């Protein structure tokens, strides 16, 4: 397990990735993790152009850039004029992997807008991010850090509730070398959920938040059970069923990370062993994957000290 760090500058906007859903909390729960997208402001032209231009991106982005789209959206939403801003983007967050890369890019666009305009309220930021993303579960932790849940409201911006995430609880995440578009993962879901399954999920989401708040790790394996999105997506995610069935004393809980195809396990004292467990599972199946141990990006962390990014290892 390794953590490396780099130092941001005053011209940097640094946004964490996220793991959403956490089992049954579909489109509701998300937690910020120490994988980061950095947007470096390289030029500002005081021309009232009200535009963000991505001059370079690593990795390269195909099609419209989410930073540019978010900047344009919030400019139209607030009717504020700004300079034209040029940024270079570097991201440790793998794309189409269920680790919040799109939401992080959207949030970065909003944060750059604040840099050249003026601060926005939490509700304005979350509302703009949700409008760009279509849902707020990844955007909320990328904006505020830590564990969040979102409440969407009719005729008003969504709000985020913030919960405690125990510092000692780590996420061990395996990302297979196959992307999965969120649109495809959402298309696999049924529009209707039987009442007994809805009740099952509600009970476990409440149990999960309670267990995390109380640091009752023994309850988390049951609390991340889900009867909605994970069963529907199992055929799209390599080894998801196998991972969810693992019974091991060092695995506190296991679930699909966001829409997938990443799979996350919670661990406390022996994260290295859980890494090896996941790595061996993919090796046996002949599937290339990157395994990372990630700490949670907590709300209290200053970005200057929070760019520790677990680069991971490939198997």
C-alpha positions, 0 to 999 in steps of 0.5 A: 500500500503506497501513498504519494503526494504532490504540492498544489500551487495557488493557481490550482483547483484540486478536486477529489474523486468519489465512491457513490451508492455504497451498496443500497444508497443509490443516487443518495450516498457518496464518499470523497476519496484521495484520487484527485483531478487538478485544474491548473490556471495557466492564463486569464484574459480580461476580455469578459469572454466568460469562457473556460478553455482546456488547453491540455488534459491528461488523460486526453478527453474525447468530446466535450470537456465537463469543465468547460460545460460546467463553467458555461452552465454556471455562468449562464445560471448566475449571469455573471461575466468573467474573463476567459480562463485557460487551464491544463488538467491532470487527473488521477481518477480513471474515467468510466470507472465508477470513481466520480471522474465526470463529477470531479471535472464538473466541480473543477469547472465550478471552482474555476468559475469561483476563482475568476468571479466570486464565491457561490453558496453550497446550494448554488454549487450543488444545484449547478453540479446536479444540473450538469451531471443529472444527479448529485451523489458524486458531486456532493462529496467532490464539493464538500469532502467526506461522506454525504447524502443528497436530498433533491427538491422540487423547484429548488436546488438539492441539499447535501447532508454530511456524515462522519466517516471513520479515519481508520476505515479504508477503501480497497478498490479494484478497477478492471481495464474495461470502461463502463459508461454510466448511461449503459449502467443506468439503462440496465436498471428497472424503473420499478422496484418491488415494495419489499426490496425498497424497504430492504434497501431503506433499512440498510442505508439507515443501518450503514449511516448508523454503523459509520457514525458509531464506528460499528464495523461489524454491522457494515457487511449487512448494511451495504446489501442491495436489491436494486442496482447491483443485481441489475449490473452484475452482468456488466461488471466483471467478478462483481458477484464473486466479490460480493460473496467473499467472506473474509475476516479482513473484508469489512464490506464489499459493494459496487463503486458507483456505476462500476466497473470498479468494486470496493471493499472496506478494510481497517487493519489489514488493507494490504491483505485485502488488496492481495485478495482482490488482485488474486481474484482478477489474476485467476480470471485473467482480467487486468485490473488496478488495485488501489487502497484509498483513504477518504478525503475528509471535509477538514483537510486543506487541499494543500495537504490533501493531494496524496494520491494512491497511484495503485498497481496493475495486475 
